[in-house]
Amino acid sequence: MGDRGRVVIPQAIRQAQNLRPGDRLIVVEDDSGMAVMTRAQLAAKVHANLRHRETSLVDELIADRRAQAQRDREA
């Protein structure tokens, strides 16, 4: 990393990932470190993670709302 915070992506990686000058990249940080990806790559990663869930987010939300409504009725 340069003194102004700029990062150079090696040519071999730019070619393998089909990156072009001016492409916007997203830096994602998590417990294991950070990753640099395009918006399309991030969207694909999010979709893949959601596809592998055992329950749908909608079902979880509905169950949570019903449980909260029950607690409100009991209070």
C-alpha positions in Angstrom: 0.0 0.0 0.0 1.3 3.4 -0.9 1.7 6.3 1.5 -1.6 7.8 0.2 -3.5 4.6 0.9 -3.6 3.4 -2.7 -3.4 -0.3 -3.4 -2.0 -1.8 -6.6 -3.7 -4.9 -7.9 -1.2 -7.1 -9.8 -1.8 -7.4 -13.5 -2.3 -11.2 -13.4 -5.2 -10.7 -10.9 -6.7 -7.8 -12.9 -6.7 -10.0 -16.0 -8.0 -13.1 -14.3 -10.9 -11.0 -12.7 -11.4 -9.0 -15.9 -10.9 -5.7 -14.1 -10.5 -2.5 -16.2 -9.3 1.0 -15.3 -12.2 2.9 -13.7 -14.0 -0.2 -12.4 -15.4 0.5 -9.0 -14.3 -2.0 -6.3 -15.8 -2.7 -2.9 -13.7 -3.5 0.2 -15.6 -5.9 2.5 -14.3 -6.5 6.0 -15.2 -9.4 8.3 -13.7 -11.4 11.1 -11.3 -13.2 8.8 -9.9 -10.1 7.1 -10.9 -8.2 4.0 -11.8 -8.9 0.4 -11.8 -6.6 -2.6 -14.6 -7.3 -5.2 -16.8 -5.8 -7.8 -20.4 -5.0 -7.1 -21.4 -8.0 -9.2 -19.1 -10.3 -7.3 -20.5 -9.1 -4.0 -24.1 -9.6 -5.2 -23.3 -13.1 -6.3 -21.7 -13.9 -2.9 -24.8 -12.6 -1.0 -27.2 -14.5 -3.3 -25.1 -17.7 -2.8 -25.1 -17.2 1.0 -28.9 -16.7 1.0 -29.6 -19.7 -1.2 -27.9 -22.0 1.3 -30.1 -21.0 4.3 -32.3 -23.8 5.7 -35.2 -21.4 6.3 -36.2 -18.4 4.3 -35.7 -14.9 5.7 -39.4 -14.2 5.1 -40.4 -17.2 7.2 -38.0 -16.1 10.0 -39.5 -12.5 9.9 -43.1 -13.8 10.1 -42.3 -16.1 13.0 -40.5 -13.3 14.8 -43.5 -10.9 14.3 -45.9 -13.6 15.5 -43.9 -14.3 18.6 -43.7 -10.6 19.3 -47.4 -10.2 18.9 -48.0 -13.1 21.3 -45.7 -11.5 23.9 -47.6 -8.2 23.5 -50.9 -9.9 24.0 -49.6 -11.6 27.2 -48.2 -8.3 28.6 
